[in-house]
Amino acid sequence: MENDRLRGLGVAMITPFKENLEVDFDALGVITEYMISNGVNYLVVMGTTGENPTLSNKEQLKILEKVQLVNEGRVPIVFGIAGNDTHAVVDRLKGFDYTGVEAILSASPYYNKPNQTGILRHYTELADASSKPIILYNVPGRTGSMMHYETILKLAEHKNIAAVKEASGNMDHSMSLLKYRPEGFLILSGDDDLTLPYISLGMDGVISVLGNAYPKLFSQMIRYALDDNFENARYLHYKLLPVIRALFEDGNPGGVKSLMKHMGLCSDAMRPPLFRVAKSVDEKLAGLAKLT
C-alpha cells in the first residue's frame, strides 16, 4: 500500500437508515457518489460514525459491498474492525475478505481500559493477523483510555501499521507524535475543528465527520493546507467552523445526519440507543445546510 493514498480527506461515512431502521441502501449509494464526486481522497466504512455497534457483521459487509459497487475503484476504501476482545478481533481479521480494501481502521479497546502494555500487545496481534495495514485510532473520549505517544511510536515500527487517527485533542501529545514519528508513518486528525492547525504542524490529513455533508469545501481546505496555502485554508476553516461546532452539539452522528437530512441526502434516523438531535440543534443545522 502506498501510504500517500491515505493523505488528505478521508470520510468516516454515516450509515443511512429508513424510518423502520433498516439500512437505506439507495441513500447509501447517493451519498457515496456525492462524496467521491466532490473530491474526497478516501472513504472509511464502518467507523463509529457509521453506527457499527448496532449493525450486525452481515449488515456491515453488505454496506461495504454497496460502497465498493458505487465507488468502482475510484478512491481507496478503509474498513473499520475493532473491539475490546483481542482474540475476537483477531479471529474476524483472519476471516475477513480484504478484496478492494486499502486498510483497516481499529479503535483502541474501549471500556475495559487496558494499560499501555495491553494496548501495545492488542495492536501487535491485530497487525500480525491482518492482510492489510492497520490504522490505529486514539479516541480516549470514547474508549476511556489514552494511547500515549510513546506507545503509538512503538507501534509505528511495526511493518503492518501505517497510520494513526489522532482524536485525543491533546496538542502537546500530537506534537510529540509529529516530532518523533518514523518516516512514512501517517498521522491523521480525528477532530474536524483541529485539522487546520494540525496540518500546519505536519499532520497528513483527517478522517472526518464533516466530509459527509461538505466534502467539496472541506477537501478544498485540506488541499490548501497541505500545499502551505494557509490564507485560503484559513478562510474555509472559519467558514466551516460554525457547522463543525453545531455537528457535535448533541452527539455524533446525530448532528451530521440532521444536516444531511436538510440537504436532502438521507434521513436522520438512528438505531437505539442513539436518537435524533434536539429540536433547537436541528433548527440550527437547517440554517447551515446551504453553504457554498
C-alpha positions in Angstrom: 0.0 0.0 0.0 1.2 3.5 -0.8 0.6 5.4 2.4 0.1 8.6 0.4 -3.3 7.2 -0.6 -4.4 7.9 2.9 -3.4 11.5 2.9 -5.9 14.3 2.6 -9.6 13.9 3.3 -10.9 10.6 4.4 -14.6 10.5 5.4 -16.0 8.4 8.3 -19.2 7.5 6.4 -22.6 7.6 8.1 -25.0 4.7 7.6 -28.3 6.0 6.4 -31.4 4.3 7.8 -35.1 4.2 6.7 -37.7 5.2 9.3 -38.1 1.5 10.1 -34.4 1.4 10.9 -33.4 -0.8 8.0 -30.3 0.2 6.2 -31.2 2.6 3.3 -29.0 1.2 0.5 -30.4 3.7 -2.0 -29.4 6.6 0.1 -26.0 5.0 0.8 -25.4 4.9 -2.9 -26.3 8.5 -3.3 -24.1 9.8 -0.5 -21.2 7.6 -1.7 -21.3 9.1 -5.1 -21.8 12.6 -3.6 -18.6 12.3 -1.6 -16.5 10.8 -4.4 -17.6 13.3 -7.0 -16.9 16.2 -4.6 -13.2 15.4 -4.0 -12.7 13.1 -1.0 -9.4 11.2 -1.1 -10.8 8.0 0.5 -13.8 6.6 2.3 -13.9 4.9 5.7 -16.7 2.4 6.1 -17.9 1.2 9.5 -16.2 3.7 11.7 -18.1 4.9 14.8 -19.9 7.5 12.7 -21.3 4.6 10.7 -23.0 3.3 13.9 -21.2 0.0 13.7 -22.1 -1.1 17.2 -25.7 -1.5 16.2 -25.0 -3.3 12.9 -24.5 -7.0 12.5 -21.4 -8.3 10.8 -23.6 -9.3 7.9 -25.1 -5.8 7.5 -21.6 -4.3 7.7 -20.4 -6.4 4.9 -23.4 -5.6 2.7 -22.7 -1.9 3.4 -19.1 -2.3 2.3 -20.3 -4.2 -0.8 -22.6 -1.3 -1.8 -19.9 1.3 -1.3 -17.5 -0.7 -3.4 -20.1 -1.1 -6.1 -20.7 2.6 -6.4 -17.0 3.5 -6.0 -15.8 1.3 -8.8 -12.2 1.6 -7.6 -12.1 5.4 -7.9 -10.9 6.1 -4.3 -9.4 3.8 -1.6 -11.7 2.3 1.0 -10.8 1.7 4.6 -12.9 -0.6 6.7 -13.4 -0.4 10.5 -12.9 -3.5 12.6 -12.4 -3.0 16.4 -13.4 -4.4 19.7 -12.3 -4.9 23.3 -11.7 -8.7 23.0 -8.4 -9.0 21.2 -8.9 -12.7 20.3 -12.3 -11.9 18.8 -10.9 -9.1 16.7 -8.0 -11.3 15.5 -10.4 -14.0 14.5 -12.5 -11.6 12.5 -9.4 -10.2 10.8 -8.2 -13.7 9.8 -11.6 -14.5 8.3 -12.1 -11.1 6.5 -12.2 -10.8 2.7 -9.8 -7.8 2.1 -10.7 -7.5 -1.6 -11.0 -3.8 -2.5 -10.0 -2.7 1.0 -6.9 -0.5 1.4 -6.5 -0.7 5.2 -8.3 -1.5 8.5 -9.2 1.3 11.0 -9.3 -0.1 14.5 -10.1 1.9 17.6 -8.2 1.3 20.8 -10.0 -1.1 23.1 -12.9 0.5 25.0 -14.5 0.1 28.4 -12.0 -2.4 29.9 -9.3 0.4 29.9 -6.1 -1.6 29.2 -2.8 -0.1 30.3 -0.2 0.8 27.7 1.4 -2.7 27.6 -2.1 -4.1 26.9 -2.7 -1.6 24.1 0.7 -2.4 22.6 0.0 -6.2 22.7 -3.6 -5.7 21.3 -2.5 -3.8 18.2 0.6 -6.0 17.6 -1.7 -9.1 17.5 -4.1 -7.2 15.1 -1.3 -6.1 12.8 0.2 -9.7 12.8 -3.2 -11.1 11.8 -4.3 -8.6 9.2 -3.6 -9.0 5.5 -3.8 -5.2 5.1 -2.2 -2.3 7.1 -3.8 -1.2 10.3 -4.7 2.4 11.1 -4.6 3.0 14.9 -7.3 5.1 16.4 -6.7 7.1 19.6 -10.0 8.4 20.8 -9.9 8.5 24.7 -13.2 10.4 24.9 -15.0 7.2 23.6 -12.7 4.4 24.8 -11.9 5.6 28.3 -8.1 5.2 27.9 -5.4 7.3 26.2 -2.8 5.8 23.9 0.4 7.5 25.0 2.5 8.9 22.2 5.4 6.6 23.2 3.0 3.6 22.7 2.0 4.8 19.3 5.6 5.4 18.3 6.5 1.8 19.3 3.6 0.5 17.2 4.6 2.7 14.3 7.7 0.5 14.0 5.5 -2.5 13.0 5.7 -3.1 9.2 1.9 -3.5 9.1 0.8 -0.4 11.0 0.6 2.5 8.6 -1.0 5.4 10.4 -2.8 6.7 13.5 -6.1 8.6 13.6 -5.4 11.0 16.4 -8.5 12.3 18.3 -7.3 12.9 21.8 -7.5 16.7 21.3 -4.2 17.0 23.1 -1.9 19.3 21.2 1.2 18.5 23.3 0.8 14.8 22.7 0.2 15.4 19.0 3.3 17.5 18.6 5.4 14.8 20.2 4.0 12.3 17.8 4.8 14.5 14.8 8.3 15.3 16.1 9.4 11.7 16.6 7.4 9.6 14.1 9.3 7.3 11.8 9.4 8.2 8.1 6.3 7.0 6.2 4.1 6.8 9.2 1.0 9.0 8.7 -0.7 11.0 11.4 -4.3 11.9 10.7 -6.5 14.3 12.6 -9.7 12.8 14.1 -11.0 16.2 15.0 -12.5 18.3 12.2 -12.1 21.6 14.1 -8.4 21.0 14.8 -7.5 19.8 11.3 -6.1 23.1 10.0 -3.8 23.7 13.0 -2.7 20.1 13.0 -1.8 20.1 9.3 0.2 23.3 9.9 2.2 21.3 12.4 2.8 18.4 10.0 -0.2 16.1 10.0 -1.2 14.4 6.8 -4.9 14.9 6.7 -8.1 14.0 8.5 -10.6 11.2 8.9 -13.7 13.4 9.1 -17.3 13.6 10.0 -18.0 16.9 8.3 -16.8 15.5 5.0 -20.1 13.5 4.8 -22.0 16.8 4.3 -19.4 19.2 2.9 -16.8 17.1 1.1 -16.1 19.8 -1.5 -15.4 22.7 0.8 -13.5 20.6 3.4 -11.4 18.7 0.9 -10.5 22.1 -0.7 -9.5 23.5 2.7 -7.3 20.4 3.3 -5.7 20.7 -0.1 -4.9 24.3 0.5 -3.4 23.5 3.9 -1.3 20.6 2.6 0.0 23.0 -0.1 1.0 25.6 2.5 -1.7 28.0 1.2 -2.8 28.9 4.7 -4.5 32.1 3.7 -7.1 30.3 1.7 -7.2 27.4 4.1 -8.0 29.8 7.0 -10.8 31.3 5.1 -12.5 28.0 4.6 -11.7 26.8 8.1 -13.6 29.8 9.6 -16.4 29.4 7.1 -16.9 25.8 8.2 -16.2 26.2 11.9 -19.8 27.1 12.9 -21.0 23.9 11.1 -18.4 21.7 12.8 -19.4 23.1 16.3 -23.1 22.5 15.6 -22.5 19.0 14.3 -21.2 17.8 17.7 -23.5 19.8 19.9 -25.9 16.9 20.6 -23.8 13.9 19.6 -22.3 12.2 16.6 -23.6 11.1 14.1 -26.9 12.7 15.1 -25.6 16.2 14.1 -24.3 15.3 10.7 -27.4 13.2 9.9 -29.6 16.2 10.8 -27.5 18.4 8.5 -27.7 15.8 5.6 -31.4 15.5 6.1 -31.8 19.2 5.5 -29.5 18.8 2.4 -31.9 16.2 1.0 -29.3 13.4 1.2 -30.8 11.0 3.7 -33.0 10.5 6.8 -31.7 11.5 10.2 -32.9 8.1 11.7 -30.6 6.3 14.0 -30.7 3.0 15.8 -31.1 2.9 19.6 -29.6 3.8 21.9 -28.8 6.8 19.6 -31.5 9.3 18.8 -32.1 12.4 16.7 -30.7 15.7 17.9 -32.7 18.1 19.9 -35.1 20.4 18.0 -33.0 23.5 18.7 -29.9 21.9 17.3 -31.8 20.5 14.3 -33.1 24.1 13.5 -29.5 25.4 13.8 -28.3 22.8 11.4 -31.1 23.6 9.0 -29.7 27.1 8.8 -26.2 25.8 8.0 -27.3 23.4 5.2 -26.7 25.8 2.3 -23.1 26.8 2.4 -21.4 27.5 -0.9 
